[in-house]
């Protein structure tokens, strides 16, 4: 049984559908990263620099997301005419991109926290008005990118990673605006590193969530919404099935789960009926459209020794 090619083609088409929005967001964030980083240096604002650092990870993350979509689409086109050594396609690229995004975000957040502590004791001069203007423009850029990516985030972990980064950056821009207003109104020099640190702390739990999801996929853990024990019990309940072993369930990429299992049956069982029922259970009860089953009679020897 296998609908992986059809499903994979669907994912490639979904990526192509959102590629224009992703490219637009990439250009907007990329241009404004240069603006904000330059302004952060000129105004000596840690809040602006932390937001610019976060924007840099946005640029890298969005670039990797675009590359993953492009490579997956090219593979899908090539795969229709010839076989490839990439027997599972290149769909894992989006998971790798999401994982690297998480690592980059962790790095930025930690740097901001360390720099914030240092600046609390140095009390450097920060230019509030230019900081406010740039932060307001940054907020507008982030809102546009946020709206561009919102729909695609529901379909892809890769797009979700890019979306979460832009969402966090939008909150960061709001924080910078608040810091600039307080700094200009009350002269509170400490507010800039405090807001910068708050941005870093706000990023961390969302980064952890994204990284954990990517690592689960890379480690080929069963999807959290699927009970392996329940699936094994359902397969074992099929008529004439006497044992289920070598059961594996994993996620190839976003919304593309797969499973494989050995189904041991009575000697005279109807293998076609067993296979059809197993396919039905997998697809209709667990939402897994790609499954590989080995149906073997109970007289067969040696299979258990190969289990892992």
Secondary structure, 3 states (H helix, E strand, C coil): CCCHHHHHHHHHHHHHHHHHHHHHHHHHHHHHHHHHHHHHHHHCCHHHHHHHHHHHHHHHHHHHHHHHHHHHHHHHHHHCCCCCCCCCCCCCHHHHHHHHHHHHHHHHHHHHHHHHHHHHHHCCCCCHHHHHHHHHHHHHHHHHHHHHHCCHHHCCHHHHHHHHHHHHHHHHHHHHHHHHHHHHHHCCCHHHHHHHHHHHHHHHHHHHHHHHHHHHHHCCCCCCCCCHHHHHHHHHCCCCEEEEEEEEEEEEECCEEEEEEEEEECCCCCHHHHHHHHHHHHHHHHCCCEEEEEEEECCCCCCHHHCC
